[in-house]
Amino acid sequence: MRKTKIFLEAVIVISVVLALILPSSAVITNTSSEVETDPFFDGKIKREIKETKTWDPIKSPLKLTMGENIQISGWAAEGDDIRPAITKTDDGKVFVTYQHDEGILTSSMGFAWNDNPSDQEAWFENGVILSLEGIEQIYYPDTATCEHPDYPLMNVFVTADTEEAGGMYIPDPTDYETWEIYTWTSGSPEPEFAGISDGGWYQDQNYEDVIGPFNFYIERSDLCGDLPGCPVFFHTGIDAASGVGYYDCQEYQKTAPAADPDYVNLPNKIHTSIYNKDTGKVIWKKIDPAVECDYEYTPYQATVADGTNPSIGAYDNNVAIVYSHAGNIKCVYSSNDGETWSQPLTIGPGGFPDVFAVGSALYAAYVNNGNLYVVSSKNGGATWSSPEKKNDQDGTVVAQENCIDMHSAGIVWVDNRNGANNIYYTPVGSPPNTPTISGPPNGKPNKEYDFTVTTTDPNGGQVWYWIDWNDTTNTGWLGPFTSGTGTTVTHKYTTKEAFVIKAKAKNADGLESGWAELQFSTPKTTSKYRSLFYNFLARFPFLQHIFGL
C-alpha cells in the first residue's frame, strides 16, 4: 500500500460553496493545517474554483420523434453531448449527467432531472450546463446516489487542462446553487477517467475517519514509478472532509494502462471490472471494505476474459461481466461471488455494452450497426433473451466508449439523429403503472387508519408495494400481489400535523413505478365546535378567503 498523509485546507468560492482541496496520491486527509510529507509528495497546492452556471433558453422548439425515445440534451448550447450517466434519487427523481463539448478543447458538464422521465419539456426546463472558472476541459462527469443523510447525490469529474480530480456534493438536485464543488490537491497527472456508482457507504478498513462512497479515477502515477493509465480506487470520507486513494501499482494483476472501469456496490462488498488497453485482458476485483480496501492488494482478483469495454452487474452472489471481443458482445459470470467464473458465452454482434442488475434480473445494452439493443438474463448471465431494439430511428446510436448507461430508471445513450451528438432516454422495460392510494383525508393522533394501495402491471405480472408514511417510517416492500390486487395497510400517527403519504410499486424484474400521493392531516385541535366551524367554511370558499384560511 502506498500512502501519503496530508491535511485539508479549505477555500471559499463564489456562492459560498466550500471547495475541499485534497491530495491526488495515495493519501489520507482531514481538517487541520499540519502537513506530513514523504518522498512521494512534493508539497501542497492551493487553488480556488469559481462556479458559473448557464440556463440557456430553448432557441427553437425541437421536433419530437414518435415513440418512447426522449431527447434530454441539445436544448441550449451548440456542441456535442457524450458519456451519459443516469441515476435515480430515493424520492423518484431521475437524474442524468453528461459531458458537453463546445469545441475540440472546451468541455463542461451537463445535468438534468425529471420526476416524470417521459415528459420531454421537463428535461429541458430542469437542465443546466455547468462550467468552472479557470477550467476549460472537464471530462467524464458522473453522478450517483449517496447514502449520506445530507447529500442524496455525489458527482465526480476530472479536468484535462488543469489536471485535477474532483466532484460535487449535491444536497438538493433541483437547486444547483446548493451544490458544493471540490478538487483534490497535488493535481491528477494526465487524467483519463472518473466514475462513481450508486450506494456504497463503507467504513475504510485502514482509516477510521474515512467513511463514505468509493469512486474510480485513472491517471499517471509517480507513486507507482511513473505509471501511465494507473487505476485509482478512491475512498471519500465526506464528514471528515478526507479521502484515501488506492493505486494499483501492478503487483498482482496488470491493469495499466487501464481503461473503462466499472463497479457495483452491494452490502459489504464491491465488484469491479476493468481492462488493460495493451493486453486486451478483462480483470475482475472484489473489495471487501472490512477485509482490505486496497485495490492493488485485495485477495479477490482474477483475469477473467480477453476483451474490451467491460461492464459489471451483480446481485446476491451472482456476478456477470459483459464485454466486447472480436465484434461480439460476450459474457462471463459467477454464481459464487467471483470464486469461479464461467467460460465466455456470446450474446450477439455489437460493441460498447453496459449491464445493470434490477432485482434478480440482469439487463445488458449494446450498439450494433447504429442501433441500441437490450437483452436480459434471469439466471445470473447463463442465458440471455433475444435482443430488443430500443432506438425508434434506425442507425442513429453513436458507437463509442461510454455511449450507453443503464439503470432501473431507464437507459441513456448518445444519438446523432438531429445532426449533433445528444443524449436520449427510454425505459428499460415496462414498470407497473403508478398506483392509486386511498384513505381518509384526516384523522386523530394515536388512532389507527386504513390506507389501500392498488396498481396493475402491463405484463400482468406480480407487484410489490412500498408506502412512505412521511413520519420517518415506511412499510418496506410488501408483496407479492397479483396485478390489479391491492393491499390495505393500517397506520397510526402520533403528532398533530399534515402528512403527504407516498406509495410506489415494482414488478418481478425490479422495475419501479412513479409515486402516488395522498394528503392526510391530524388537526391541531379536536374541538367539536371548531370542527363544525371548519366543516361549515368548507362549503363556502369565499368565507375561507375572508378568514385567511
FENNORCOR-V546686 format. One record per residue. N is the residue number from 1. RES is the residue in three letters. PHI is phi in whole degrees, 0 to 359 (* if undefined). NEAR is the number of other C-alpha atoms within 10 Angstrom. D_LAST is the distance of its C-alpha to the last C-alpha in Angstrom with 2 decimals. Layout:
# FENNORCOR-V546686
N_RES_PHI_NEAR_D_LAST / N_RES_PHI_NEAR_D_LAST
This chain:
# FENNORCOR-V546686
1_MET_*_13_65.36 / 2_ARG_250_16_65.32 / 3_LYS_224_17_62.80 / 4_THR_229_20_62.19 / 5_LYS_255_19_59.92 / 6_ILE_212_27_57.93 / 7_PHE_251_21_54.89 / 8_LEU_287_24_51.72 / 9_GLU_231_21_51.18 / 10_ALA_259_19_47.77 / 11_VAL_231_16_47.00 / 12_ILE_264_13_43.81 / 13_VAL_240_16_43.06 / 14_ILE_304_13_40.81 / 15_SER_69_13_37.06 / 16_VAL_52_13_37.94 / 17_VAL_264_18_39.07 / 18_LEU_278_19_41.58 / 19_ALA_258_24_44.83 / 20_LEU_277_26_46.77 / 21_ILE_240_28_50.47 / 22_LEU_224_30_52.70 / 23_PRO_280_29_56.22 / 24_SER_248_27_57.46 / 25_SER_229_28_60.31 / 26_ALA_291_22_60.28 / 27_VAL_223_21_58.13 / 28_ILE_226_26_55.90 / 29_THR_224_24_53.68 / 30_ASN_206_20_51.31 / 31_THR_278_14_49.76 / 32_SER_200_11_52.81 / 33_SER_265_10_55.03 / 34_GLU_288_11_58.22 / 35_VAL_226_13_60.13 / 36_GLU_248_10_62.68 / 37_THR_235_12_64.92 / 38_ASP_216_11_67.61 / 39_PRO_301_7_70.03 / 40_PHE_273_14_67.42 / 41_PHE_239_20_64.97 / 42_ASP_248_9_65.80 / 43_GLY_123_13_63.06 / 44_LYS_255_17_59.41 / 45_ILE_244_13_57.75 / 46_LYS_244_14_54.66 / 47_ARG_216_12_52.77 / 48_GLU_247_18_49.41 / 49_ILE_250_20_47.21 / 50_LYS_252_17_44.85 / 51_GLU_254_19_42.09 / 52_THR_235_13_41.56 / 53_LYS_234_12_39.35 / 54_THR_235_12_39.55 / 55_TRP_247_14_36.98 / 56_ASP_291_14_39.31 / 57_PRO_289_13_37.76 / 58_ILE_293_13_39.22 / 59_LYS_285_9_42.18 / 60_SER_204_8_42.58 / 61_PRO_300_8_41.16 / 62_LEU_277_12_43.06 / 63_LYS_280_8_44.83 / 64_LEU_275_10_43.46 / 65_THR_274_12_45.98 / 66_MET_282_9_45.55 / 67_GLY_107_11_45.32 / 68_GLU_266_14_43.58 / 69_ASN_283_20_44.61 / 70_ILE_242_22_41.75 / 71_GLN_280_25_42.62 / 72_ILE_256_26_40.88 / 73_SER_245_28_42.81 / 74_GLY_85_21_44.74 / 75_TRP_272_21_41.66 / 76_ALA_226_17_42.36 / 77_ALA_280_17_45.53 / 78_GLU_285_12_49.00 / 79_GLY_135_16_50.99 / 80_ASP_246_22_51.32 / 81_ASP_245_27_48.94 / 82_ILE_222_26_50.65 / 83_ARG_52_22_50.35 / 84_PRO_286_29_46.97 / 85_ALA_219_29_45.24 / 86_ILE_232_28_42.35 / 87_THR_212_26_40.19 / 88_LYS_214_23_36.88 / 89_THR_283_18_34.33 / 90_ASP_298_12_33.11 / 91_ASP_268_12_29.69 / 92_GLY_95_17_31.50 / 93_LYS_277_19_32.00 / 94_VAL_276_22_35.46 / 95_PHE_236_26_36.95 / 96_VAL_240_26_40.14 / 97_THR_240_29_42.46 / 98_TYR_203_28_45.54 / 99_GLN_267_26_48.21 / 100_HIS_253_32_48.09 / 101_ASP_262_22_51.57 / 102_GLU_286_16_51.59 / 103_GLY_203_11_55.39 / 104_ILE_296_9_58.31 / 105_LEU_242_11_57.62 / 106_THR_226_17_53.89 / 107_SER_221_24_51.25 / 108_SER_225_22_47.63 / 109_MET_248_22_44.92 / 110_GLY_249_22_42.55 / 111_PHE_221_26_39.33 / 112_ALA_203_23_36.73 / 113_TRP_225_25_34.11 / 114_ASN_201_23_32.36 / 115_ASP_286_17_30.04 / 116_ASN_230_14_31.79 / 117_PRO_297_21_35.42 / 118_SER_278_16_36.25 / 119_ASP_272_13_33.90 / 120_GLN_302_16_36.41 / 121_GLU_295_16_34.12 / 122_ALA_295_16_32.02 / 123_TRP_299_25_35.26 / 124_PHE_290_22_35.88 / 125_GLU_294_16_32.38 / 126_ASN_256_17_32.46 / 127_GLY_252_26_36.08 / 128_VAL_206_23_37.81 / 129_ILE_256_21_41.40 / 130_LEU_251_19_41.87 / 131_SER_238_21_44.99 / 132_LEU_243_16_46.20 / 133_GLU_299_10_47.97 / 134_GLY_86_12_51.68 / 135_ILE_235_18_51.77 / 136_GLU_254_17_52.99 / 137_GLN_229_24_53.62 / 138_ILE_262_26_50.90 / 139_TYR_240_27_52.12 / 140_TYR_51_27_50.97 / 141_PRO_293_27_47.26 / 142_ASP_212_29_45.88 / 143_THR_225_29_42.58 / 144_ALA_215_25_41.93 / 145_THR_292_23_39.44 / 146_CYS_230_24_39.80 / 147_GLU_274_18_39.14 / 148_HIS_292_18_38.14 / 149_PRO_296_7_34.65 / 150_ASP_261_11_33.72 / 151_TYR_229_18_35.53 / 152_PRO_293_20_34.94 / 153_LEU_228_25_37.58 / 154_MET_224_25_40.83 / 155_ASN_243_25_42.96 / 156_VAL_225_25_46.67 / 157_PHE_197_26_49.00 / 158_VAL_232_29_52.40 / 159_THR_238_27_53.62 / 160_ALA_281_20_57.08 / 161_ASP_284_16_57.75 / 162_THR_262_17_56.78 / 163_GLU_53_18_57.68 / 164_GLU_227_23_54.71 / 165_ALA_239_31_52.64 / 166_GLY_195_24_48.97 / 167_GLY_178_22_45.50 / 168_MET_217_21_41.81 / 169_TYR_268_23_39.32 / 170_ILE_240_23_36.08 / 171_PRO_284_19_32.97 / 172_ASP_222_14_30.57 / 173_PRO_301_22_32.30 / 174_THR_271_16_29.64 / 175_ASP_234_10_29.95 / 176_TYR_296_15_33.58 / 177_GLU_294_17_33.19 / 178_THR_272_15_32.91 / 179_TRP_291_23_36.23 / 180_GLU_252_22_38.98 / 181_ILE_261_22_42.45 / 182_TYR_215_24_45.72 / 183_THR_226_26_49.46 / 184_TRP_252_23_52.35 / 185_THR_291_23_55.22 / 186_SER_75_20_58.84 / 187_GLY_76_23_57.80 / 188_SER_224_25_58.26 / 189_PRO_299_20_61.67 / 190_GLU_48_20_61.92 / 191_PRO_293_26_58.62 / 192_GLU_236_25_58.60 / 193_PHE_196_25_55.57 / 194_ALA_217_26_52.24 / 195_GLY_199_24_50.27 / 196_ILE_216_28_47.75 / 197_SER_237_23_46.76 / 198_ASP_301_24_43.65 / 199_GLY_71_21_43.19 / 200_GLY_82_21_46.11 / 201_TRP_264_20_45.01 / 202_TYR_233_24_48.37 / 203_GLN_273_20_50.12 / 204_ASP_288_25_53.18 / 205_GLN_290_16_56.35 / 206_ASN_261_15_58.06 / 207_TYR_224_14_55.35 / 208_GLU_290_10_52.90 / 209_ASP_268_20_50.37 / 210_VAL_263_24_50.22 / 211_ILE_228_22_47.43 / 212_GLY_160_22_45.70 / 213_PRO_275_27_46.49 / 214_PHE_264_26_49.83 / 215_ASN_207_22_50.49 / 216_PHE_255_23_53.61 / 217_TYR_231_29_55.38 / 218_ILE_232_28_58.82 / 219_GLU_202_28_60.83 / 220_ARG_281_21_64.33 / 221_SER_240_24_65.09 / 222_ASP_289_14_67.61 / 223_LEU_297_19_66.96 / 224_CYS_253_16_68.70 / 225_GLY_79_9_71.66 / 226_ASP_57_10_70.22 / 227_LEU_267_17_68.90 / 228_PRO_284_19_67.17 / 229_GLY_61_23_64.34 / 230_CYS_274_28_63.67 / 231_PRO_285_32_60.69 / 232_VAL_236_28_58.42 / 233_PHE_265_25_56.14 / 234_PHE_254_24_53.68 / 235_HIS_249_26_51.57 / 236_THR_261_25_48.57 / 237_GLY_259_25_47.34 / 238_ILE_295_16_43.87 / 239_ASP_294_12_42.87 / 240_ALA_273_16_46.37 / 241_ALA_50_21_46.43 / 242_SER_221_27_49.73 / 243_GLY_192_31_51.64 / 244_VAL_224_29_55.03 / 245_GLY_259_28_56.83 / 246_TYR_254_24_59.34 / 247_TYR_272_26_61.98 / 248_ASP_267_26_64.22 / 249_CYS_269_23_67.64 / 250_GLN_77_15_69.42 / 251_GLU_291_9_71.26 / 252_TYR_246_13_70.56 / 253_GLN_268_18_69.02 / 254_LYS_272_20_69.79 / 255_THR_270_27_66.35 / 256_ALA_264_23_67.03 / 257_PRO_288_18_66.86 / 258_ALA_273_27_63.68 / 259_ALA_208_24_61.27 / 260_ASP_50_22_58.13 / 261_PRO_288_26_57.07 / 262_ASP_212_24_54.41 / 263_TYR_204_25_53.01 / 264_VAL_223_23_50.68 / 265_ASN_268_22_49.02 / 266_LEU_235_17_49.33 / 267_PRO_304_12_48.76 / 268_ASN_70_14_51.40 / 269_LYS_199_17_53.35 / 270_ILE_226_20_53.41 / 271_HIS_259_24_55.63 / 272_THR_233_25_56.80 / 273_SER_224_28_59.00 / 274_ILE_197_26_60.82 / 275_TYR_224_28_63.99 / 276_ASN_269_23_66.90 / 277_LYS_293_18_67.49 / 278_ASP_279_12_71.22 / 279_THR_267_15_72.04 / 280_GLY_68_16_69.44 / 281_LYS_262_21_68.77 / 282_VAL_265_27_65.41 / 283_ILE_240_24_64.63 / 284_TRP_250_25_62.26 / 285_LYS_221_22_61.15 / 286_LYS_243_22_58.93 / 287_ILE_251_22_57.31 / 288_ASP_252_21_56.67 / 289_PRO_303_17_54.89 / 290_ALA_281_13_56.14 / 291_VAL_257_14_59.72 / 292_GLU_198_17_60.16 / 293_CYS_274_28_57.71 / 294_ASP_290_25_60.53 / 295_TYR_296_23_60.66 / 296_GLU_284_24_64.40 / 297_TYR_256_20_65.37 / 298_THR_304_16_63.17 / 299_PRO_285_15_65.52 / 300_TYR_248_16_63.84 / 301_GLN_201_21_65.03 / 302_ALA_193_18_67.28 / 303_THR_274_17_68.36 / 304_VAL_246_20_67.30 / 305_ALA_192_23_68.17 / 306_ASP_258_18_69.58 / 307_GLY_167_23_66.95 / 308_THR_224_26_64.23 / 309_ASN_50_27_60.44 / 310_PRO_286_32_59.64 / 311_SER_227_28_56.16 / 312_ILE_236_28_55.40 / 313_GLY_228_28_53.15 / 314_ALA_205_30_53.09 / 315_TYR_206_21_51.58 / 316_ASP_50_13_52.94 / 317_ASN_255_13_56.65 / 318_ASN_263_19_56.89 / 319_VAL_227_24_57.40 / 320_ALA_225_29_58.27 / 321_ILE_244_33_59.33 / 322_VAL_252_31_59.41 / 323_TYR_209_32_61.50 / 324_SER_257_24_63.71 / 325_HIS_201_21_67.49 / 326_ALA_54_12_70.09 / 327_GLY_82_13_67.65 / 328_ASN_237_19_66.06 / 329_ILE_267_27_62.95 / 330_LYS_235_24_64.10 / 331_CYS_217_26_62.67 / 332_VAL_238_21_63.84 / 333_TYR_217_25_62.01 / 334_SER_225_20_62.21 / 335_SER_255_20_61.13 / 336_ASN_231_12_61.98 / 337_ASP_67_19_59.76 / 338_GLY_93_21_62.32 / 339_GLU_296_11_65.35 / 340_THR_225_12_67.15 / 341_TRP_232_19_66.45 / 342_SER_286_16_67.39 / 343_GLN_287_11_69.71 / 344_PRO_298_18_68.02 / 345_LEU_235_17_66.99 / 346_THR_266_16_66.32 / 347_ILE_273_20_63.02 / 348_GLY_164_17_64.05 / 349_PRO_288_16_64.88 / 350_GLY_148_24_62.52 / 351_GLY_204_24_61.31 / 352_PHE_53_25_58.48 / 353_PRO_278_32_56.74 / 354_ASP_219_27_53.59 / 355_VAL_228_27_52.83 / 356_PHE_210_24_49.76 / 357_ALA_266_25_49.30 / 358_VAL_241_20_46.35 / 359_GLY_63_17_46.52 / 360_SER_256_16_50.17 / 361_ALA_242_20_50.82 / 362_LEU_254_25_52.24 / 363_TYR_241_24_51.48 / 364_ALA_235_29_53.77 / 365_ALA_238_29_53.49 / 366_TYR_201_31_56.31 / 367_VAL_252_25_57.73 / 368_ASN_216_22_60.71 / 369_ASN_54_14_62.04 / 370_GLY_77_18_58.83 / 371_ASN_238_20_56.66 / 372_LEU_259_28_54.18 / 373_TYR_239_18_55.00 / 374_VAL_233_23_53.31 / 375_VAL_233_20_55.11 / 376_SER_223_22_54.01 / 377_SER_227_17_55.77 / 378_LYS_256_15_54.91 / 379_ASN_228_13_57.82 / 380_GLY_77_24_57.41 / 381_GLY_108_27_59.20 / 382_ALA_290_16_62.33 / 383_THR_221_15_61.70 / 384_TRP_229_21_59.38 / 385_SER_287_12_58.03 / 386_SER_291_13_59.13 / 387_PRO_290_16_57.47 / 388_GLU_243_12_54.48 / 389_LYS_285_16_54.13 / 390_LYS_250_22_50.64 / 391_ASN_277_22_50.94 / 392_ASP_268_15_50.64 / 393_GLN_238_15_52.93 / 394_ASP_289_13_56.43 / 395_GLY_75_16_58.00 / 396_THR_257_19_55.12 / 397_VAL_280_27_54.56 / 398_VAL_274_22_56.05 / 399_ALA_271_22_58.40 / 400_GLN_204_15_58.18 / 401_GLU_301_15_57.48 / 402_ASN_59_19_53.85 / 403_CYS_277_23_52.99 / 404_ILE_228_29_51.00 / 405_ASP_221_25_48.42 / 406_MET_244_26_47.18 / 407_HIS_200_22_44.27 / 408_SER_299_22_42.52 / 409_ALA_284_25_39.81 / 410_GLY_147_18_42.44 / 411_ILE_241_25_45.46 / 412_VAL_239_28_45.69 / 413_TRP_206_32_48.93 / 414_VAL_271_28_50.66 / 415_ASP_224_29_51.25 / 416_ASN_245_17_53.14 / 417_ARG_295_15_52.46 / 418_ASN_260_11_51.06 / 419_GLY_93_9_54.05 / 420_ALA_221_14_52.66 / 421_ASN_283_22_51.73 / 422_ASN_232_25_48.04 / 423_ILE_261_28_46.04 / 424_TYR_239_22_45.12 / 425_TYR_227_28_43.21 / 426_THR_207_21_43.60 / 427_PRO_295_20_42.65 / 428_VAL_292_21_45.36 / 429_GLY_213_15_45.25 / 430_SER_250_14_42.90 / 431_PRO_285_24_40.11 / 432_PRO_298_27_38.27 / 433_ASN_292_19_35.47 / 434_THR_302_19_31.93 / 435_PRO_287_25_31.14 / 436_THR_259_18_28.48 / 437_ILE_230_22_26.54 / 438_SER_231_17_25.12 / 439_GLY_168_15_23.75 / 440_PRO_293_12_20.96 / 441_PRO_282_12_17.35 / 442_ASN_206_15_16.81 / 443_GLY_187_17_19.15 / 444_LYS_249_19_20.46 / 445_PRO_299_17_22.19 / 446_ASN_64_13_25.97 / 447_LYS_236_12_26.10 / 448_GLU_278_14_27.67 / 449_TYR_227_16_26.19 / 450_ASP_263_13_28.07 / 451_PHE_229_17_27.27 / 452_THR_243_16_29.65 / 453_VAL_240_22_30.73 / 454_THR_216_23_33.15 / 455_THR_206_25_34.94 / 456_THR_232_24_38.26 / 457_ASP_258_22_40.89 / 458_PRO_304_12_42.51 / 459_ASN_263_11_45.92 / 460_GLY_75_12_45.29 / 461_GLY_278_16_45.67 / 462_GLN_286_19_44.10 / 463_VAL_228_29_40.64 / 464_TRP_237_24_38.97 / 465_TYR_238_24_35.27 / 466_TRP_230_18_33.35 / 467_ILE_241_24_29.90 / 468_ASP_258_18_27.97 / 469_TRP_276_19_25.59 / 470_ASN_66_13_23.74 / 471_ASP_230_12_24.77 / 472_THR_76_6_28.10 / 473_THR_239_9_29.87 / 474_ASN_210_15_31.07 / 475_THR_272_13_33.53 / 476_GLY_71_11_36.12 / 477_TRP_281_14_37.91 / 478_LEU_255_15_38.21 / 479_GLY_140_15_40.97 / 480_PRO_275_15_42.91 / 481_PHE_232_18_41.69 / 482_THR_294_15_43.16 / 483_SER_308_19_41.45 / 484_GLY_91_14_38.94 / 485_THR_260_13_38.76 / 486_GLY_266_20_35.55 / 487_THR_222_16_35.04 / 488_THR_251_14_32.71 / 489_VAL_236_15_31.79 / 490_THR_263_10_30.35 / 491_HIS_216_14_28.09 / 492_LYS_233_14_26.64 / 493_TYR_263_20_23.94 / 494_THR_249_12_24.50 / 495_THR_238_14_21.37 / 496_LYS_261_16_17.74 / 497_GLU_192_14_15.75 / 498_ALA_261_15_14.93 / 499_PHE_231_18_18.11 / 500_VAL_247_14_19.47 / 501_ILE_279_20_22.69 / 502_LYS_237_22_25.35 / 503_ALA_219_24_28.66 / 504_LYS_222_26_31.76 / 505_ALA_226_29_35.28 / 506_LYS_222_28_38.80 / 507_ASN_253_26_42.16 / 508_ALA_294_18_45.66 / 509_ASP_274_22_46.26 / 510_GLY_84_18_43.33 / 511_LEU_280_22_41.38 / 512_GLU_255_23_37.63 / 513_SER_279_22_34.91 / 514_GLY_284_20_31.59 / 515_TRP_270_22_28.53 / 516_ALA_258_18_26.28 / 517_GLU_230_17_22.75 / 518_LEU_219_17_20.59 / 519_GLN_276_14_17.12 / 520_PHE_219_18_17.36 / 521_SER_225_18_15.34 / 522_THR_248_20_16.52 / 523_PRO_306_16_13.75 / 524_LYS_282_12_14.27 / 525_THR_220_10_15.03 / 526_THR_246_13_17.39 / 527_SER_300_10_17.36 / 528_LYS_300_8_18.46 / 529_TYR_288_9_16.83 / 530_ARG_294_11_13.39 / 531_SER_296_13_13.78 / 532_LEU_297_11_14.93 / 533_PHE_298_11_12.05 / 534_TYR_291_12_9.58 / 535_ASN_296_11_12.41 / 536_PHE_294_12_12.67 / 537_LEU_296_16_9.17 / 538_ALA_298_13_9.95 / 539_ARG_277_10_12.88 / 540_PHE_227_10_11.39 / 541_PRO_303_10_9.18 / 542_PHE_293_12_9.88 / 543_LEU_289_13_8.51 / 544_GLN_299_14_4.94 / 545_HIS_294_10_5.91 / 546_ILE_298_8_7.69 / 547_PHE_275_8_5.55 / 548_GLY_70_7_3.79 / 549_LEU_255_11_0.00
